[in-house]
Amino acid sequence: MAKLFIYLPTYNRPDSLRKQLSVLLPQVANFQQDVRVLICDNDSNKYTEEHILSGHLSLKNVEVRRNGGNIGGNANIALGFVFSRPGEFLWILSDNDIVATNAVSYILSLLDSSFDFYCFVNDITSVKDIQHDWQSGWQLPMEWRMGLISDALYNMATVRDVVEEAFYFHNSSFPHLAVACAAAKKRGQVRFRLLPRLNISADEASSQEQPTDYSLARVCMPLLIPLFPKWEAKSFAKNWLWAHGIQLHVHKHMHPHLYIQGKATLRQYGGWGAAVLLWVTALAAIVATPYLNRRSGIVQKLKTHLSNQNLERVKRVRRLICGK
């Protein structure tokens, strides 16, 4: 029987972590031979190991480790592949994606080592199995759900030989997706099992106690492009610039060297279409930056004075400008 390794990277989110563990650990206690949990703290200063495992210190299949210093969120995520063992499926679980009360038993009942990846998706109500050819386009089978760490399982037998890609591409902000893409590229064909996300995830806790910085993703996700099929690399470069190009330029000062690398990757794989979009979005960023700097105040004023219908129109414009 395949086993489940739940790797939980965390940093300074005591309330979210406490809520997550209050739901997760009682489930894990029922499967001490089949489930292993590792909570990897990125040198938080808001709680101790005793605080984290209060009431659960007797569980032999649950471990807490603390990094010697803050190594960054992406590197902490990538360590999940390092601490996994043969015969396990890795579940990198965010501290604030609160699991459903029967999520562990549900996953275990469907765990099959003949599958390479499991994905939790929103638009299905029953289990769906897919034999997927990497050349047909990486984004097709799982609608990019694998970009969210909590929405995927990785068969370590499938990805063991490409774990280093998590560290090579850690600046992409998606080290876990890099591993999955690299494994699919190497194998040519992989098997997905899609599960209804509703059966896995119950809630999303607030991340305001330690907000996530998405600036690296805005600048560096294009670094993953070499892992895609050639035709998809070209379409992805242009589509990504259309959706996120303004944010690429807005955040360049935060990651200047990676910004240069990201632009070079987009030009190389996206061709002249990407080159044009880089130029257009750079001009648009100049126009948008004053608004983005004052966005919070403007939004509050709009909420006060505009009707709901007009607010929806403003939100559509905002999504176009901000990419979210």
C-alpha positions in Angstrom: 0.0 0.0 0.0 1.3 3.4 -0.9 2.0 5.8 2.0 1.3 9.5 2.5 3.9 12.0 3.6 2.3 15.3 4.6 5.0 18.1 4.5 3.8 21.3 6.1 6.1 24.3 5.6 5.2 27.2 7.9 6.4 30.6 9.0 5.0 32.9 11.7 1.3 31.9 11.2 0.5 30.6 14.7 -3.3 31.0 14.3 -3.5 29.4 10.9 -1.1 26.6 11.9 -3.1 25.9 15.1 -6.3 25.7 13.1 -4.8 23.4 10.5 -3.3 21.0 13.1 -6.5 20.9 15.1 -8.2 19.3 12.0 -5.3 17.4 10.5 -3.6 15.7 13.5 -6.7 13.8 14.8 -7.0 12.3 11.4 -3.3 11.4 11.2 -3.6 9.7 14.6 -5.8 7.0 13.0 -3.2 6.1 10.4 0.2 6.0 12.2 1.5 3.2 9.9 0.4 4.8 6.6 0.8 8.6 7.2 3.9 10.6 8.2 3.8 14.3 9.0 6.7 16.8 9.0 6.1 20.4 10.1 9.0 22.4 8.8 9.3 25.8 10.5 11.2 28.5 8.7 12.8 29.9 11.8 9.6 31.6 13.1 9.9 33.8 16.2 6.2 33.6 17.3 6.0 30.0 18.6 7.9 26.9 19.8 7.6 23.2 19.0 5.6 22.7 22.2 3.2 25.4 21.0 2.8 23.8 17.6 2.1 20.3 18.9 0.2 21.2 22.1 -2.0 18.2 22.8 -0.4 16.0 20.1 3.1 15.4 21.5 2.5 11.6 21.8 2.0 11.1 18.0 5.0 9.1 16.8 4.3 9.8 13.1 4.4 13.6 13.6 7.7 15.5 13.6 8.6 19.2 13.9 11.9 20.6 12.5 13.2 24.2 12.5 15.5 25.6 9.9 18.6 27.2 11.2 17.6 30.4 9.6 14.9 31.7 7.3 15.8 30.1 3.9 12.8 31.6 2.1 9.4 30.2 1.4 10.3 28.5 -1.9 13.3 26.7 -0.5 11.3 25.6 2.5 8.7 24.1 0.1 11.4 22.4 -2.0 12.7 20.6 1.1 9.6 18.5 1.1 11.0 16.5 -1.8 14.3 16.0 0.1 12.6 14.7 3.2 10.3 12.3 1.3 11.0 8.6 1.3 10.6 5.9 -1.4 7.1 4.5 -1.6 5.5 7.7 -0.4 3.2 10.3 -2.0 4.3 13.8 -1.0 1.6 16.3 -0.1 3.0 19.7 0.5 0.3 21.3 2.6 0.1 25.0 3.2 -0.5 26.0 6.8 -3.6 28.1 5.9 -5.3 25.7 3.4 -7.4 24.0 6.1 -8.2 20.4 5.3 -11.6 18.7 5.4 -12.4 16.5 8.4 -12.1 13.3 6.4 -9.5 14.4 3.9 -6.7 11.9 5.0 -8.9 8.8 5.0 -10.4 9.9 1.6 -7.0 10.3 0.0 -5.7 7.0 1.5 -8.7 5.1 0.1 -7.8 6.3 -3.4 -4.0 6.2 -3.2 -2.5 4.0 -6.0 1.2 3.9 -6.7 0.4 3.4 -10.5 -0.4 7.1 -10.7 2.2 9.7 -11.0 0.3 12.7 -9.7 -2.9 13.5 -7.9 -4.6 16.9 -8.4 -7.5 18.4 -6.4 -9.8 20.3 -8.8 -13.0 22.3 -8.5 -15.0 21.2 -11.6 -15.5 17.5 -10.9 -17.7 15.6 -8.5 -16.1 12.2 -8.8 -12.7 10.6 -9.3 -11.3 11.1 -12.8 -8.2 9.3 -14.2 -6.1 10.7 -17.1 -3.3 9.2 -19.1 -1.4 12.4 -20.2 1.1 12.9 -23.0 3.5 15.7 -22.0 3.7 16.9 -25.7 0.0 17.6 -25.7 0.5 20.5 -23.3 1.3 20.5 -19.6 -1.5 22.8 -18.4 -4.4 20.7 -19.8 -5.0 17.9 -17.2 -5.1 20.0 -14.0 -6.0 23.5 -15.0 -2.8 24.8 -13.2 -4.1 23.5 -9.8 -0.6 22.1 -9.3 0.6 25.7 -9.0 -1.0 25.7 -5.5 1.1 23.5 -3.2 -1.9 22.1 -1.3 -3.7 20.8 -4.4 -1.4 18.1 -5.5 0.3 14.8 -4.5 3.6 13.7 -6.0 4.6 10.0 -6.4 8.2 10.0 -5.2 8.9 7.0 -7.5 8.0 9.3 -10.4 9.8 12.5 -9.3 12.8 11.1 -7.4 15.3 11.6 -10.3 14.3 15.2 -10.9 14.1 16.6 -7.4 17.1 18.9 -8.1 14.8 20.9 -10.4 13.0 22.2 -7.3 16.2 24.0 -6.4 17.3 25.0 -9.9 13.9 26.6 -10.4 13.2 27.8 -6.9 13.4 31.4 -8.0 10.4 30.8 -10.3 8.3 30.8 -7.1 6.9 27.4 -8.2 9.6 24.8 -7.3 7.0 22.1 -6.9 5.6 22.7 -10.3 9.1 22.6 -11.8 9.5 19.0 -10.4 6.2 17.9 -11.8 6.9 19.4 -15.2 10.5 17.9 -15.3 9.2 14.5 -14.4 6.5 14.6 -17.1 9.0 15.8 -19.7 11.4 13.0 -18.8 8.8 10.3 -18.9 6.8 11.5 -21.9 3.6 10.1 -20.5 2.2 10.4 -16.9 -0.9 9.3 -15.1 -3.1 11.8 -13.2 -5.8 11.0 -10.8 -8.1 14.0 -10.3 -10.1 14.3 -7.1 -12.9 16.7 -6.2 -11.3 19.5 -4.2 -14.4 19.9 -2.1 -13.5 16.5 -0.5 -10.0 17.6 0.5 -10.1 21.3 1.4 -12.6 22.8 3.8 -11.4 26.4 4.3 -8.7 28.9 3.8 -7.5 30.7 6.9 -6.5 34.3 6.9 -2.9 34.9 5.9 -2.8 38.5 7.2 -0.7 37.4 10.2 2.1 36.7 7.7 1.1 38.0 4.3 2.5 36.2 1.3 4.8 38.2 -1.0 3.8 37.3 -4.6 6.3 39.7 -6.2 8.7 36.9 -7.1 6.0 35.0 -8.9 5.1 38.1 -10.8 8.6 38.4 -12.1 9.9 34.8 -12.3 7.2 32.3 -13.3 8.4 32.5 -16.9 11.6 30.8 -15.8 9.6 27.5 -15.9 9.0 27.9 -19.7 12.0 25.6 -20.7 10.1 22.7 -19.1 7.1 23.0 -21.4 6.7 21.5 -24.9 8.0 23.9 -27.5 4.6 24.9 -28.9 3.2 25.5 -25.4 6.3 27.4 -24.3 5.6 30.0 -27.1 1.9 30.3 -26.3 2.5 30.4 -22.6 5.0 33.3 -22.9 2.5 35.4 -24.8 -0.5 34.5 -22.7 1.4 35.1 -19.5 2.6 38.5 -20.6 -1.0 39.4 -21.6 -2.2 38.5 -18.1 0.7 39.5 -15.9 3.1 41.6 -18.0 2.3 44.9 -16.2 3.1 43.3 -12.8 6.4 41.9 -14.3 7.6 45.5 -14.8 6.1 46.9 -11.7 8.0 44.5 -9.5 11.3 44.6 -11.4 13.0 46.8 -8.7 12.4 44.0 -6.1 14.2 41.3 -8.2 16.3 43.2 -10.8 18.6 40.3 -11.8 15.8 37.8 -12.0 13.7 40.4 -14.0 16.5 40.4 -16.6 16.5 36.6 -16.7 12.7 36.5 -17.0 12.6 38.9 -19.9 15.3 37.0 -21.7 13.4 33.8 -21.3 10.1 35.3 -22.5 11.9 36.7 -25.6 13.7 33.5 -26.4 10.6 31.2 -26.2 7.8 33.7 -27.1 9.4 35.1 -30.3 8.5 38.5 -31.7 5.0 38.4 -30.2 6.4 38.3 -26.7 8.9 41.0 -27.6 6.1 43.3 -28.6 4.1 42.5 -25.5 7.1 43.2 -23.3 7.4 46.7 -24.8 3.7 47.4 -24.6 3.4 46.2 -21.0 6.4 48.2 -20.0 4.7 51.4 -21.2 1.4 50.3 -19.5 3.3 49.8 -16.3 4.6 53.4 -16.3 1.0 54.6 -16.6 -0.4 52.1 -14.0 2.3 52.6 -11.3 0.9 55.8 -9.8 -2.5 54.1 -9.5 -1.0 50.9 -8.0 0.9 52.9 -5.4 -2.4 54.5 -4.2 -4.7 51.6 -4.9 -5.9 50.9 -1.4 -7.0 54.5 -0.8 -8.7 54.7 -4.2 -10.5 51.4 -3.6 -11.9 52.6 -0.3 -13.2 55.8 -1.8 -14.8 54.0 -4.7 -16.6 51.6 -2.3 -18.0 54.6 -0.5 -19.3 56.4 -3.6 -20.1 53.9 -6.3 -23.0 51.5 -6.9 -22.5 47.7 -6.8 -22.8 47.6 -10.6 -20.1 50.2 -11.1 -17.9 48.5 -8.5 -18.0 45.4 -10.6 -16.8 47.3 -13.6 -14.0 48.8 -11.6 -13.0 45.3 -10.4 -12.8 44.1 -14.1 -10.5 47.0 -14.9 -8.4 46.3 -11.8 -8.0 42.7 -12.8 -6.8 43.7 -16.2 -4.2 46.1 -14.8 -3.1 44.1 -11.8 -3.4 40.6 -13.1 -5.7 39.5 -10.2 
